[in-house]
Amino acid sequence: MSTTALSVAQTPTPTDAARRAEILAAPGFGVHFTDHMALIEWTPERGWYDGRVQAYGPLSIDPATAVLHYAQEIFEGMKAYGHDDGSTWLFRPDANAARFQRSARRLALPELPPDTFLEAIETLVRTDAAWVPHGGETSLYVRPFMFASEVFLGVRPARHVTFCVIASPAGAYFPGGVRPVSIWLSQDYTRAAPGGTGAAKCGGNYAASLLAQQEAAANGCDQVAFLDAVDRTWVEELGGMNLYFVHADGTVVTPELTGSILEGVTRDSVLTLLDDSGHKVEERRFGIDEWRSGVSSGDITEVFACGTAAVLTPVGRLAWPGGEVRCGDGISTGPVTAATRFALLEIQYGRRADRYGWMRRVRASSQ
Ligand SMILES: *Cc1c(COP(=O)(O)O)cnc(C)c1O
């Protein structure tokens, strides 16, 4: 595309206002979608073309479409926040745009220019502004993704690629208030290996984590934690969230980015917030025995996981075959976790000055 503008064709059959209000009153997560979607096509000859916002609906996919066979696909996840004055904002979308380019490189997909990525998201959010929920920790979850849409069974990077953005109203992750989650330590499965795709946000990583997640659930746990694939010693992350360990002396540790850990935007933002609130923050290798013994001895006072969907989630229990350690009373959220979670939400919902230039306004209140 010579310009980043997308054409907008309004759907002839928008959801009626009463039904939309009903959905926004109890949106859940990932079950309801807005009236429109954004699409851009790519071929090596034409580059990016046919950028458009059109009615939300099924994509017609030939059974031989490459993504269905070889999983050449990446995605992103971010939220649009409705502020009290009626304006709509995104949180650090430039970080998602940059990560989307890194993911694309790893999956041999074309790199979408960040301006085009942002334009597609903002055009969709403006078109479907009536779908941004207000109140509590609600938001409009935005899901950009890109996939090999070429019809071809040969194994090579696709020569037709489709970029798409959909949006889904989301309720509070913890409708009944924040509750600590329990973590199952995977023994048999790893998520990512050196040289693999762990640092890329691709569907394949999630597909590979589902069996371990199923095992976690069968053992009464909410989430699964993965160790590194070589030494099976170093804590990496959960299936879709990064981890933090708060120590009694105020030091906070998060596993360093090794190439097999996904670089979370929330993880990065939490680093800044903790540093600014006077904590000593360390990014380093963190062993599973350090987790177990630290929690048992009281040297570690809080463990939390973080990601766009849940913001910050306290971890109350770590379990493995034949054992477990508990952190906290299993009900309450530790003070560092609670304060950091609150600080991040205050910025995202526009109730605290954005000292870091993280927020980007998509739509003014008067529009
Ligand atoms: C998306 C994701 C995260 C969290 O990233 P955020 O940008 O904070 O939402 C963490 N781990 C994995 C594996 C992910 O896919």
The ligand as an ORCA input file, in Angstrom:
! r2SCAN-3c Opt
* xyz 0 1
  C       1.561    -12.827     25.091
  C       2.416    -13.643     26.001
  C       2.889    -13.154     27.235
  C       2.475    -11.821     27.819
  O       2.779    -10.744     26.989
  P       2.025     -9.343     27.177
  O       2.593     -8.502     26.092
  O       2.392     -8.850     28.530
  O       0.575     -9.601     27.046
  C       3.722    -13.960     27.982
  N       4.077    -15.201     27.561
  C       3.629    -15.705     26.380
  C       4.047    -17.068     25.975
  C       2.792    -14.942     25.575
  O       2.352    -15.458     24.415
*
